[in-house]
Amino acid sequence: MSAQPFDPPFDPASEVLRTERLDLLPLSLEFCRAVLAGDRSLASRLFGYEIGAWPEGDELRAAFPHYVNVLTLRPDLAGWHGRAIVVRDSGTVAGSVNLKGRPRNGRAEVGYGLLEAYRGRGYAREAARAAVARAFLDVATAEVVAVIDPSNAASIRVAESLGMRRTGELSSEHPGSYVWLVAREAWA
């Protein structure tokens, strides 16, 4: 039987999510530490792929220290945090997708970002769809949200392609950004 578009591309044995073109690989504590230490050569060896310019910017400054804190305490939660987006046919890292932790009060949050060279190819939509499907595998997830700045048209298009709708709720963590949401019933 062939997979339907919303069948979860989840491999519970490895926590690797696979899509048509991408492998979404969870990040290990050792990898995150090497990145933060600035040792990209070691990070690439630990990861098994050349990481190139990824991660960069806010993801490097904010997300990676958070990953280290979480994975130090709970390495079993790696699948609920950062994942590298690897383009399977080239073996290159295009960016990342993450679920920003297990659901709280029924709500899981997805985030996604690509290096500029990989934008406009549908990778963010493909990766985010797999992450949302993964979130809904957990019965505790009633809805998945994305927090998006209203000027980020590309991110809004990705959210809309996932069936997300802007709620009007402003983010408490990211001033000026809105919450986009898809409920389990709408996803199924």
Buried (B, 14 or more C-beta within 10 A) or exposed (E): EEEEEEEBBBEEEEBBBBBEBBBBBBBBBBBBBBBBEEEBEBBBBBBEBBBEEBBEEEBBEEBBEBBBEBBEEEEEBBBBBBBBBBBEEEEBBBBBBBBBBBBEEEBBBBBBBBBEEBBEEBBBBBBBBBBBBBBBEEEEBBBBBBBBBEEEEEBBEBBBBBBBEBEEEEBEEEEEBBBBBBBBEEBE
